[in-house]
Amino acid sequence: MEKKKSKKKTIWIIVAVVVVFLAIQGPLTASIQSGEFAPGNKPEYSVDNVQALEPNALTGKTIIFLGSSVTYGSAANGSSFVEFMEKRDGIVPVKEAVSGTTLVDETVWGKKSYIERMKTIPTDIRADAFVCQLSTNDATMKKPLGSVSDSFDINDFDTKTVAGAIEYVIAYAKQTWNCPVIFYTGTQYKSEQYAQMVDLLLQIQEKWEIGVIDLWNDPEMQAVSAEDYKLYMVNGIHPSLAGYRDWWTPKFEAYLTEALG
């Protein structure tokens, strides 16, 4: 009888330990994914500690940014190259970025697609540029790539494919804000699907003559040291504050200065 009681007690102790472990693991995992403990997210790298530059070609420019977690800065306390350029260069940003969303026009986990959210941006904004992220979520979720169409009519694009969604975004932005349209890619990580999306974007660039900030194929971005990479990236997709400040933002500044200057 005593052995049975002891065995039951042991089982309850194990159950209690597992419950406590899971309770602790949830917030801990979330903290790790958000970059809370990442070396590149130390206070010294925050936007607050960045000095404004002298007025330049970007100062006062209104730029619309459409994207998901990388544009939002989900692993960098909600700050990305958008906030760094706002502080450094004095741009006027319109940031429409929601983590986990796709270019392909589907509602995922209750979150609206790029296309749905793009239509909520005021149409009377006098935008100097429209910058859109080539979403890694479409690659992760293996959304159909599709192909470049022969049409320039916004009603002809299959927005359930990556190609069709990209073309729709371009056509809508051009018609609505009549400004330069620029897409940007992420830096390289292990994803054959995303590599195919980058190639597809470059084909679409030729058709529409849009701008592309191609971090994926940029030799300078690929030449980063292993030590700096650990500082700059929280994971293969998401930069830290240091990554945005020192690695990504200068690329956006250089490209946009040339495009808008």
ABEGO torsion letter per residue (X at the ends): XAAAAAAAAAAAAAAAAAAAAAAAAAAAAAAAAAGAABAAABAAABAAABBBBBBBAABGBBBBBBBBAAAAGAAAGGBBAAAAAAAAAGBBBBBBBBBGBBABBBBBGGBBBAAAAAAABBAABBBABBBBBBBAAAAAAGBBAEBBBABABAAABBAABAAAAAAAAAAAAAAAAGBBBBBBBBBBBBBAAAAAAAAAAAAAAAAAGBBBBBAAABAAAAABBAAAAAAABABAABBBAAAAAAAAAAAAAAAAAAAAX
